């Protein structure tokens, strides 16, 4: 199968996702682990989260940004 267009990789790409802290161990941890393993390092991931503080063992990578949606964090 051929793609009728070319993806311009000179334009920054940012993927956005979100989760509640209570769902981190349910699915978010696996999603982030998969992101690190399979996605190119030049594509950014912005993670919006709410419901508390990030776990101490949160995955940290240069191309991942975490943004709290809680008012007091």
PEGI-V37904 format. One record per residue. N is the residue number from 1. RES is the residue in one letter. SS is DSSP state (~ for helix, > for strand, _ for the rest). Layout:
n->N res->RES ss->SS
n->N res->RES ss->SS
This chain:
n->1 res->X ss->_
n->2 res->X ss->_
n->3 res->X ss->_
n->4 res->X ss->_
n->5 res->X ss->_
n->6 res->X ss->_
n->7 res->X ss->_
n->8 res->X ss->_
n->9 res->X ss->_
n->10 res->X ss->_
n->11 res->X ss->_
n->12 res->X ss->_
n->13 res->X ss->>
n->14 res->X ss->>
n->15 res->X ss->>
n->16 res->X ss->>
n->17 res->X ss->>
n->18 res->X ss->>
n->19 res->X ss->>
n->20 res->X ss->>
n->21 res->X ss->~
n->22 res->X ss->~
n->23 res->X ss->~
n->24 res->X ss->~
n->25 res->X ss->~
n->26 res->X ss->~
n->27 res->X ss->~
n->28 res->X ss->~
n->29 res->X ss->~
n->30 res->X ss->~
n->31 res->X ss->~
n->32 res->X ss->~
n->33 res->X ss->~
n->34 res->X ss->~
n->35 res->X ss->~
n->36 res->X ss->~
n->37 res->X ss->~
n->38 res->X ss->~
n->39 res->X ss->_
n->40 res->X ss->_
n->41 res->X ss->_
n->42 res->X ss->_
n->43 res->X ss->>
n->44 res->X ss->>
n->45 res->X ss->>
n->46 res->X ss->>
n->47 res->X ss->>
n->48 res->X ss->>
n->49 res->X ss->>
n->50 res->X ss->>
n->51 res->X ss->_
n->52 res->X ss->_
n->53 res->X ss->_
n->54 res->X ss->_
n->55 res->X ss->_
n->56 res->X ss->_
n->57 res->X ss->_
n->58 res->X ss->_
n->59 res->X ss->_
n->60 res->X ss->_
n->61 res->X ss->_
n->62 res->X ss->_
n->63 res->X ss->_
n->64 res->X ss->>
n->65 res->X ss->>
n->66 res->X ss->>
n->67 res->X ss->>
n->68 res->X ss->>
n->69 res->X ss->_
n->70 res->X ss->_
n->71 res->X ss->_
n->72 res->X ss->_
n->73 res->X ss->_
